[in-house]
Amino acid sequence: MEFRHLTSLHRPEPPMPDVDPDPDPELPDPDDDPPPDEPEPYRYPEGDPPHRRPPLHAPPAGAAARHARER
């Protein structure tokens, strides 16, 4: 019997099961509006609503210090 040093310690891969792919999830109806009394995260699940401007942030401390030294 031939000894295979590299493969003898590994388990053989199990056979792949014959499984059908999952059906596509049911897409929401575009005509459905959320109820008017629902909170904002439900109404705008992607993030902030379109009319809200993004917050202003200060630049990172490294960039501010580097910019001050260049002057």
mmCIF file as gemmi writes it, N, C-alpha and C atoms, coordinates in Angstrom:
data_model
loop_
_atom_site.group_PDB
_atom_site.id
_atom_site.type_symbol
_atom_site.label_atom_id
_atom_site.label_alt_id
_atom_site.label_comp_id
_atom_site.label_asym_id
_atom_site.label_entity_id
_atom_site.label_seq_id
_atom_site.pdbx_PDB_ins_code
_atom_site.Cartn_x
_atom_site.Cartn_y
_atom_site.Cartn_z
_atom_site.occupancy
_atom_site.B_iso_or_equiv
_atom_site.pdbx_formal_charge
_atom_site.auth_seq_id
_atom_site.auth_asym_id
_atom_site.pdbx_PDB_model_num
ATOM 1 N N . MET Axp A 1 ? 0.845 -1.178 0 1 0 ? 1 A 1
ATOM 2 C CA . MET Axp A 1 ? 0 0 0 1 0 ? 1 A 1
ATOM 3 C C . MET Axp A 1 ? 0.89 1.24 0 1 0 ? 1 A 1
ATOM 4 N N . GLU Axp A 2 ? 0.555 2.166 -0.851 1 0 ? 2 A 1
ATOM 5 C CA . GLU Axp A 2 ? 1.347 3.39 -0.967 1 0 ? 2 A 1
ATOM 6 C C . GLU Axp A 2 ? 0.852 4.407 0.059 1 0 ? 2 A 1
ATOM 7 N N . PHE Axp A 3 ? 1.786 5.025 0.785 1 0 ? 3 A 1
ATOM 8 C CA . PHE Axp A 3 ? 1.423 6.008 1.8 1 0 ? 3 A 1
ATOM 9 C C . PHE Axp A 3 ? 1.542 7.399 1.197 1 0 ? 3 A 1
ATOM 10 N N . ARG Axp A 4 ? 0.461 8.136 1.212 1 0 ? 4 A 1
ATOM 11 C CA . ARG Axp A 4 ? 0.477 9.517 0.713 1 0 ? 4 A 1
ATOM 12 C C . ARG Axp A 4 ? 0.575 10.438 1.918 1 0 ? 4 A 1
ATOM 13 N N . HIS Axp A 5 ? 1.741 11 2.102 1 0 ? 5 A 1
ATOM 14 C CA . HIS Axp A 5 ? 2.016 11.784 3.298 1 0 ? 5 A 1
ATOM 15 C C . HIS Axp A 5 ? 1.151 13.041 3.384 1 0 ? 5 A 1
ATOM 16 N N . LEU Axp A 6 ? 0.988 13.773 2.291 1 0 ? 6 A 1
ATOM 17 C CA . LEU Axp A 6 ? 0.288 15.052 2.35 1 0 ? 6 A 1
ATOM 18 C C . LEU Axp A 6 ? -1.226 14.905 2.422 1 0 ? 6 A 1
ATOM 19 N N . THR Axp A 7 ? -1.779 13.892 1.838 1 0 ? 7 A 1
ATOM 20 C CA . THR Axp A 7 ? -3.235 13.766 1.801 1 0 ? 7 A 1
ATOM 21 C C . THR Axp A 7 ? -3.782 12.782 2.82 1 0 ? 7 A 1
ATOM 22 N N . SER Axp A 8 ? -2.931 12.053 3.504 1 0 ? 8 A 1
ATOM 23 C CA . SER Axp A 8 ? -3.454 11.027 4.4 1 0 ? 8 A 1
ATOM 24 C C . SER Axp A 8 ? -4.078 11.614 5.66 1 0 ? 8 A 1
ATOM 25 N N . LEU Axp A 9 ? -3.742 12.84 6.024 1 0 ? 9 A 1
ATOM 26 C CA . LEU Axp A 9 ? -4.276 13.437 7.235 1 0 ? 9 A 1
ATOM 27 C C . LEU Axp A 9 ? -5.539 14.256 6.993 1 0 ? 9 A 1
ATOM 28 N N . HIS Axp A 10 ? -5.944 14.4 5.754 1 0 ? 10 A 1
ATOM 29 C CA . HIS Axp A 10 ? -7.115 15.21 5.426 1 0 ? 10 A 1
ATOM 30 C C . HIS Axp A 10 ? -8.318 14.321 5.179 1 0 ? 10 A 1
ATOM 31 N N . ARG Axp A 11 ? -9.454 14.783 5.651 1 0 ? 11 A 1
ATOM 32 C CA . ARG Axp A 11 ? -10.69 14.057 5.371 1 0 ? 11 A 1
ATOM 33 C C . ARG Axp A 11 ? -11.071 14.282 3.913 1 0 ? 11 A 1
ATOM 34 N N . PRO Axp A 12 ? -11.677 13.306 3.302 1 0 ? 12 A 1
ATOM 35 C CA . PRO Axp A 12 ? -12.152 13.536 1.929 1 0 ? 12 A 1
ATOM 36 C C . PRO Axp A 12 ? -13.32 14.516 1.936 1 0 ? 12 A 1
ATOM 37 N N . GLU Axp A 13 ? -13.427 15.29 0.886 1 0 ? 13 A 1
ATOM 38 C CA . GLU Axp A 13 ? -14.521 16.261 0.809 1 0 ? 13 A 1
ATOM 39 C C . GLU Axp A 13 ? -15.841 15.529 0.625 1 0 ? 13 A 1
ATOM 40 N N . PRO Axp A 14 ? -16.869 15.933 1.365 1 0 ? 14 A 1
ATOM 41 C CA . PRO Axp A 14 ? -18.169 15.269 1.195 1 0 ? 14 A 1
ATOM 42 C C . PRO Axp A 14 ? -18.762 15.64 -0.164 1 0 ? 14 A 1
ATOM 43 N N . PRO Axp A 15 ? -19.581 14.769 -0.714 1 0 ? 15 A 1
ATOM 44 C CA . PRO Axp A 15 ? -20.198 15.095 -2.004 1 0 ? 15 A 1
ATOM 45 C C . PRO Axp A 15 ? -21.172 16.262 -1.855 1 0 ? 15 A 1
ATOM 46 N N . MET Axp A 16 ? -21.28 17.039 -2.902 1 0 ? 16 A 1
ATOM 47 C CA . MET Axp A 16 ? -22.195 18.184 -2.893 1 0 ? 16 A 1
ATOM 48 C C . MET Axp A 16 ? -23.633 17.678 -2.962 1 0 ? 16 A 1
ATOM 49 N N . PRO Axp A 17 ? -24.507 18.189 -2.099 1 0 ? 17 A 1
ATOM 50 C CA . PRO Axp A 17 ? -25.908 17.749 -2.153 1 0 ? 17 A 1
ATOM 51 C C . PRO Axp A 17 ? -26.611 18.343 -3.376 1 0 ? 17 A 1
ATOM 52 N N . ASP Axp A 18 ? -27.566 17.604 -3.866 1 0 ? 18 A 1
ATOM 53 C CA . ASP Axp A 18 ? -28.371 18.096 -4.989 1 0 ? 18 A 1
ATOM 54 C C . ASP Axp A 18 ? -29.491 18.954 -4.425 1 0 ? 18 A 1
ATOM 55 N N . VAL Axp A 19 ? -29.245 20.249 -4.368 1 0 ? 19 A 1
ATOM 56 C CA . VAL Axp A 19 ? -30.207 21.175 -3.783 1 0 ? 19 A 1
ATOM 57 C C . VAL Axp A 19 ? -30.533 22.234 -4.82 1 0 ? 19 A 1
ATOM 58 N N . ASP Axp A 20 ? -31.803 22.5 -4.974 1 0 ? 20 A 1
ATOM 59 C CA . ASP Axp A 20 ? -32.206 23.578 -5.872 1 0 ? 20 A 1
ATOM 60 C C . ASP Axp A 20 ? -31.87 24.908 -5.215 1 0 ? 20 A 1
ATOM 61 N N . PRO Axp A 21 ? -31.5 25.906 -6.012 1 0 ? 21 A 1
ATOM 62 C CA . PRO Axp A 21 ? -31.232 27.22 -5.408 1 0 ? 21 A 1
ATOM 63 C C . PRO Axp A 21 ? -32.503 27.793 -4.792 1 0 ? 21 A 1
ATOM 64 N N . ASP Axp A 22 ? -32.304 28.622 -3.782 1 0 ? 22 A 1
ATOM 65 C CA . ASP Axp A 22 ? -33.451 29.239 -3.121 1 0 ? 22 A 1
ATOM 66 C C . ASP Axp A 22 ? -34.217 30.101 -4.114 1 0 ? 22 A 1
ATOM 67 N N . PRO Axp A 23 ? -35.536 30.067 -4.04 1 0 ? 23 A 1
ATOM 68 C CA . PRO Axp A 23 ? -36.297 30.956 -4.928 1 0 ? 23 A 1
ATOM 69 C C . PRO Axp A 23 ? -36.058 32.407 -4.541 1 0 ? 23 A 1
ATOM 70 N N . ASP Axp A 24 ? -36.233 33.3 -5.49 1 0 ? 24 A 1
ATOM 71 C CA . ASP Axp A 24 ? -36.046 34.722 -5.217 1 0 ? 24 A 1
ATOM 72 C C . ASP Axp A 24 ? -37.026 35.167 -4.142 1 0 ? 24 A 1
ATOM 73 N N . PRO Axp A 25 ? -36.558 35.994 -3.203 1 0 ? 25 A 1
ATOM 74 C CA . PRO Axp A 25 ? -37.496 36.483 -2.185 1 0 ? 25 A 1
ATOM 75 C C . PRO Axp A 25 ? -38.566 37.349 -2.834 1 0 ? 25 A 1
ATOM 76 N N . GLU Axp A 26 ? -39.69 37.346 -2.217 1 0 ? 26 A 1
ATOM 77 C CA . GLU Axp A 26 ? -40.804 38.108 -2.765 1 0 ? 26 A 1
ATOM 78 C C . GLU Axp A 26 ? -40.494 39.6 -2.677 1 0 ? 26 A 1
ATOM 79 N N . LEU Axp A 27 ? -40.531 40.277 -3.799 1 0 ? 27 A 1
ATOM 80 C CA . LEU Axp A 27 ? -40.226 41.702 -3.835 1 0 ? 27 A 1
ATOM 81 C C . LEU Axp A 27 ? -41.431 42.502 -3.354 1 0 ? 27 A 1
ATOM 82 N N . PRO Axp A 28 ? -41.196 43.595 -2.628 1 0 ? 28 A 1
ATOM 83 C CA . PRO Axp A 28 ? -42.331 44.404 -2.164 1 0 ? 28 A 1
ATOM 84 C C . PRO Axp A 28 ? -43.011 45.102 -3.338 1 0 ? 28 A 1
ATOM 85 N N . ASP Axp A 29 ? -44.278 45.319 -3.188 1 0 ? 29 A 1
ATOM 86 C CA . ASP Axp A 29 ? -45.051 45.996 -4.218 1 0 ? 29 A 1
ATOM 87 C C . ASP Axp A 29 ? -44.679 47.479 -4.209 1 0 ? 29 A 1
ATOM 88 N N . PRO Axp A 30 ? -44.246 48.052 -5.345 1 0 ? 30 A 1
ATOM 89 C CA . PRO Axp A 30 ? -43.852 49.468 -5.341 1 0 ? 30 A 1
ATOM 90 C C . PRO Axp A 30 ? -45.012 50.414 -5.055 1 0 ? 30 A 1
ATOM 91 N N . ASP Axp A 31 ? -46.249 49.952 -5.238 1 0 ? 31 A 1
ATOM 92 C CA . ASP Axp A 31 ? -47.4 50.815 -4.975 1 0 ? 31 A 1
ATOM 93 C C . ASP Axp A 31 ? -47.756 50.874 -3.49 1 0 ? 31 A 1
ATOM 94 N N . ASP Axp A 32 ? -47.15 49.996 -2.683 1 0 ? 32 A 1
ATOM 95 C CA . ASP Axp A 32 ? -47.444 50.001 -1.245 1 0 ? 32 A 1
ATOM 96 C C . ASP Axp A 32 ? -46.717 51.157 -0.574 1 0 ? 32 A 1
ATOM 97 N N . ASP Axp A 33 ? -47.449 52.012 0.085 1 0 ? 33 A 1
ATOM 98 C CA . ASP Axp A 33 ? -46.857 53.093 0.867 1 0 ? 33 A 1
ATOM 99 C C . ASP Axp A 33 ? -46.828 52.663 2.323 1 0 ? 33 A 1
ATOM 100 N N . PRO Axp A 34 ? -45.784 53.047 3.062 1 0 ? 34 A 1
ATOM 101 C CA . PRO Axp A 34 ? -45.79 52.704 4.486 1 0 ? 34 A 1
ATOM 102 C C . PRO Axp A 34 ? -46.891 53.475 5.196 1 0 ? 34 A 1
ATOM 103 N N . PRO Axp A 35 ? -47.4 52.927 6.266 1 0 ? 35 A 1
ATOM 104 C CA . PRO Axp A 35 ? -48.437 53.643 7.014 1 0 ? 35 A 1
ATOM 105 C C . PRO Axp A 35 ? -47.911 54.997 7.49 1 0 ? 35 A 1
ATOM 106 N N . PRO Axp A 36 ? -48.748 56.021 7.558 1 0 ? 36 A 1
ATOM 107 C CA . PRO Axp A 36 ? -48.263 57.361 7.911 1 0 ? 36 A 1
ATOM 108 C C . PRO Axp A 36 ? -47.762 57.484 9.341 1 0 ? 36 A 1
ATOM 109 N N . ASP Axp A 37 ? -48.164 56.585 10.231 1 0 ? 37 A 1
ATOM 110 C CA . ASP Axp A 37 ? -47.734 56.709 11.623 1 0 ? 37 A 1
ATOM 111 C C . ASP Axp A 37 ? -46.47 55.908 11.928 1 0 ? 37 A 1
ATOM 112 N N . GLU Axp A 38 ? -45.836 55.336 10.93 1 0 ? 38 A 1
ATOM 113 C CA . GLU Axp A 38 ? -44.619 54.567 11.169 1 0 ? 38 A 1
ATOM 114 C C . GLU Axp A 38 ? -43.439 55.503 11.422 1 0 ? 38 A 1
ATOM 115 N N . PRO Axp A 39 ? -42.461 55.079 12.229 1 0 ? 39 A 1
ATOM 116 C CA . PRO Axp A 39 ? -41.296 55.937 12.491 1 0 ? 39 A 1
ATOM 117 C C . PRO Axp A 39 ? -40.434 56.103 11.242 1 0 ? 39 A 1
ATOM 118 N N . GLU Axp A 40 ? -39.568 57.088 11.283 1 0 ? 40 A 1
ATOM 119 C CA . GLU Axp A 40 ? -38.762 57.455 10.121 1 0 ? 40 A 1
ATOM 120 C C . GLU Axp A 40 ? -37.865 56.331 9.6 1 0 ? 40 A 1
ATOM 121 N N . PRO Axp A 41 ? -37.21 55.513 10.448 1 0 ? 41 A 1
ATOM 122 C CA . PRO Axp A 41 ? -36.361 54.46 9.88 1 0 ? 41 A 1
ATOM 123 C C . PRO Axp A 41 ? -37.129 53.5 8.987 1 0 ? 41 A 1
ATOM 124 N N . TYR Axp A 42 ? -38.408 53.285 9.28 1 0 ? 42 A 1
ATOM 125 C CA . TYR Axp A 42 ? -39.196 52.418 8.417 1 0 ? 42 A 1
ATOM 126 C C . TYR Axp A 42 ? -39.489 53.117 7.093 1 0 ? 42 A 1
ATOM 127 N N . ARG Axp A 43 ? -39.717 54.409 7.147 1 0 ? 43 A 1
ATOM 128 C CA . ARG Axp A 43 ? -40.061 55.14 5.935 1 0 ? 43 A 1
ATOM 129 C C . ARG Axp A 43 ? -38.839 55.342 5.043 1 0 ? 43 A 1
ATOM 130 N N . TYR Axp A 44 ? -37.655 55.485 5.63 1 0 ? 44 A 1
ATOM 131 C CA . TYR Axp A 44 ? -36.43 55.702 4.867 1 0 ? 44 A 1
ATOM 132 C C . TYR Axp A 44 ? -35.386 54.676 5.323 1 0 ? 44 A 1
ATOM 133 N N . PRO Axp A 45 ? -35.51 53.413 4.923 1 0 ? 45 A 1
ATOM 134 C CA . PRO Axp A 45 ? -34.603 52.396 5.447 1 0 ? 45 A 1
ATOM 135 C C . PRO Axp A 45 ? -33.169 52.524 4.937 1 0 ? 45 A 1
ATOM 136 N N . GLU Axp A 46 ? -32.919 53.238 3.839 1 0 ? 46 A 1
ATOM 137 C CA . GLU Axp A 46 ? -31.568 53.314 3.291 1 0 ? 46 A 1
ATOM 138 C C . GLU Axp A 46 ? -30.692 54.292 4.054 1 0 ? 46 A 1
ATOM 139 N N . GLY Axp A 47 ? -31.262 55.159 4.846 1 0 ? 47 A 1
ATOM 140 C CA . GLY Axp A 47 ? -30.472 56.152 5.567 1 0 ? 47 A 1
ATOM 141 C C . GLY Axp A 47 ? -31.306 57.387 5.813 1 0 ? 47 A 1
ATOM 142 N N . ASP Axp A 48 ? -30.66 58.536 5.782 1 0 ? 48 A 1
ATOM 143 C CA . ASP Axp A 48 ? -31.368 59.783 6.027 1 0 ? 48 A 1
ATOM 144 C C . ASP Axp A 48 ? -32.346 60.078 4.894 1 0 ? 48 A 1
ATOM 145 N N . PRO Axp A 49 ? -33.446 60.759 5.195 1 0 ? 49 A 1
ATOM 146 C CA . PRO Axp A 49 ? -34.388 61.12 4.14 1 0 ? 49 A 1
ATOM 147 C C . PRO Axp A 49 ? -33.736 62.094 3.159 1 0 ? 49 A 1
ATOM 148 N N . PRO Axp A 50 ? -34.254 62.174 1.947 1 0 ? 50 A 1
ATOM 149 C CA . PRO Axp A 50 ? -33.619 62.999 0.921 1 0 ? 50 A 1
ATOM 150 C C . PRO Axp A 50 ? -33.537 64.478 1.278 1 0 ? 50 A 1
ATOM 151 N N . HIS Axp A 51 ? -34.44 65.007 2.091 1 0 ? 51 A 1
ATOM 152 C CA . HIS Axp A 51 ? -34.422 66.441 2.374 1 0 ? 51 A 1
ATOM 153 C C . HIS Axp A 51 ? -33.427 66.807 3.474 1 0 ? 51 A 1
ATOM 154 N N . ARG Axp A 52 ? -32.834 65.852 4.165 1 0 ? 52 A 1
ATOM 155 C CA . ARG Axp A 52 ? -31.888 66.14 5.249 1 0 ? 52 A 1
ATOM 156 C C . ARG Axp A 52 ? -30.469 66.204 4.68 1 0 ? 52 A 1
ATOM 157 N N . ARG Axp A 53 ? -29.779 67.315 4.949 1 0 ? 53 A 1
ATOM 158 C CA . ARG Axp A 53 ? -28.403 67.462 4.479 1 0 ? 53 A 1
ATOM 159 C C . ARG Axp A 53 ? -27.474 66.616 5.351 1 0 ? 53 A 1
ATOM 160 N N . PRO Axp A 54 ? -26.373 66.128 4.792 1 0 ? 54 A 1
ATOM 161 C CA . PRO Axp A 54 ? -25.449 65.34 5.603 1 0 ? 54 A 1
ATOM 162 C C . PRO Axp A 54 ? -24.759 66.222 6.639 1 0 ? 54 A 1
ATOM 163 N N . PRO Axp A 55 ? -24.36 65.66 7.765 1 0 ? 55 A 1
ATOM 164 C CA . PRO Axp A 55 ? -23.693 66.467 8.795 1 0 ? 55 A 1
ATOM 165 C C . PRO Axp A 55 ? -22.304 66.901 8.33 1 0 ? 55 A 1
ATOM 166 N N . LEU Axp A 56 ? -21.86 68.04 8.839 1 0 ? 56 A 1
ATOM 167 C CA . LEU Axp A 56 ? -20.525 68.53 8.527 1 0 ? 56 A 1
ATOM 168 C C . LEU Axp A 56 ? -19.55 67.983 9.562 1 0 ? 56 A 1
ATOM 169 N N . HIS Axp A 57 ? -18.434 67.495 9.092 1 0 ? 57 A 1
ATOM 170 C CA . HIS Axp A 57 ? -17.433 66.918 9.981 1 0 ? 57 A 1
ATOM 171 C C . HIS Axp A 57 ? -16.126 67.683 9.836 1 0 ? 57 A 1
ATOM 172 N N . ALA Axp A 58 ? -15.388 67.786 10.919 1 0 ? 58 A 1
ATOM 173 C CA . ALA Axp A 58 ? -14.064 68.396 10.868 1 0 ? 58 A 1
ATOM 174 C C . ALA Axp A 58 ? -13.105 67.417 10.192 1 0 ? 58 A 1
ATOM 175 N N . PRO Axp A 59 ? -12.08 67.912 9.504 1 0 ? 59 A 1
ATOM 176 C CA . PRO Axp A 59 ? -11.116 66.995 8.891 1 0 ? 59 A 1
ATOM 177 C C . PRO Axp A 59 ? -10.351 66.241 9.973 1 0 ? 59 A 1
ATOM 178 N N . PRO Axp A 60 ? -9.763 65.123 9.642 1 0 ? 60 A 1
ATOM 179 C CA . PRO Axp A 60 ? -8.983 64.384 10.63 1 0 ? 60 A 1
ATOM 180 C C . PRO Axp A 60 ? -7.848 65.246 11.171 1 0 ? 60 A 1
ATOM 181 N N . ALA Axp A 61 ? -7.43 64.986 12.39 1 0 ? 61 A 1
ATOM 182 C CA . ALA Axp A 61 ? -6.406 65.811 13.041 1 0 ? 61 A 1
ATOM 183 C C . ALA Axp A 61 ? -5.105 65.803 12.258 1 0 ? 61 A 1
ATOM 184 N N . GLY Axp A 62 ? -4.755 64.693 11.664 1 0 ? 62 A 1
ATOM 185 C CA . GLY Axp A 62 ? -3.514 64.622 10.895 1 0 ? 62 A 1
ATOM 186 C C . GLY Axp A 62 ? -3.549 65.548 9.699 1 0 ? 62 A 1
ATOM 187 N N . ALA Axp A 63 ? -4.672 65.628 9.011 1 0 ? 63 A 1
ATOM 188 C CA . ALA Axp A 63 ? -4.781 66.488 7.838 1 0 ? 63 A 1
ATOM 189 C C . ALA Axp A 63 ? -4.745 67.953 8.242 1 0 ? 63 A 1
ATOM 190 N N . ALA Axp A 64 ? -5.365 68.326 9.363 1 0 ? 64 A 1
ATOM 191 C CA . ALA Axp A 64 ? -5.363 69.719 9.806 1 0 ? 64 A 1
ATOM 192 C C . ALA Axp A 64 ? -3.959 70.146 10.214 1 0 ? 64 A 1
ATOM 193 N N . ALA Axp A 65 ? -3.252 69.292 10.915 1 0 ? 65 A 1
ATOM 194 C CA . ALA Axp A 65 ? -1.895 69.629 11.335 1 0 ? 65 A 1
ATOM 195 C C . ALA Axp A 65 ? -0.971 69.734 10.129 1 0 ? 65 A 1
ATOM 196 N N . ARG Axp A 66 ? -1.125 68.857 9.167 1 0 ? 66 A 1
ATOM 197 C CA . ARG Axp A 66 ? -0.291 68.887 7.964 1 0 ? 66 A 1
ATOM 198 C C . ARG Axp A 66 ? -0.574 70.147 7.161 1 0 ? 66 A 1
ATOM 199 N N . HIS Axp A 67 ? -1.84 70.536 7.069 1 0 ? 67 A 1
ATOM 200 C CA . HIS Axp A 67 ? -2.224 71.739 6.329 1 0 ? 67 A 1
ATOM 201 C C . HIS Axp A 67 ? -1.67 72.992 7.012 1 0 ? 67 A 1
ATOM 202 N N . ALA Axp A 68 ? -1.653 73.03 8.344 1 0 ? 68 A 1
ATOM 203 C CA . ALA Axp A 68 ? -1.136 74.187 9.08 1 0 ? 68 A 1
ATOM 204 C C . ALA Axp A 68 ? 0.373 74.318 8.894 1 0 ? 68 A 1
ATOM 205 N N . ARG Axp A 69 ? 1.09 73.208 8.815 1 0 ? 69 A 1
ATOM 206 C CA . ARG Axp A 69 ? 2.541 73.255 8.638 1 0 ? 69 A 1
ATOM 207 C C . ARG Axp A 69 ? 2.92 73.722 7.242 1 0 ? 69 A 1
ATOM 208 N N . GLU Axp A 70 ? 2.08 73.458 6.246 1 0 ? 70 A 1
ATOM 209 C CA . GLU Axp A 70 ? 2.394 73.833 4.867 1 0 ? 70 A 1
ATOM 210 C C . GLU Axp A 70 ? 2.293 75.332 4.65 1 0 ? 70 A 1
ATOM 211 N N . ARG Axp A 71 ? 1.594 76.049 5.478 1 0 ? 71 A 1
ATOM 212 C CA . ARG Axp A 71 ? 1.411 77.492 5.294 1 0 ? 71 A 1
ATOM 213 C C . ARG Axp A 71 ? 2.63 78.256 5.61 1 0 ? 71 A 1
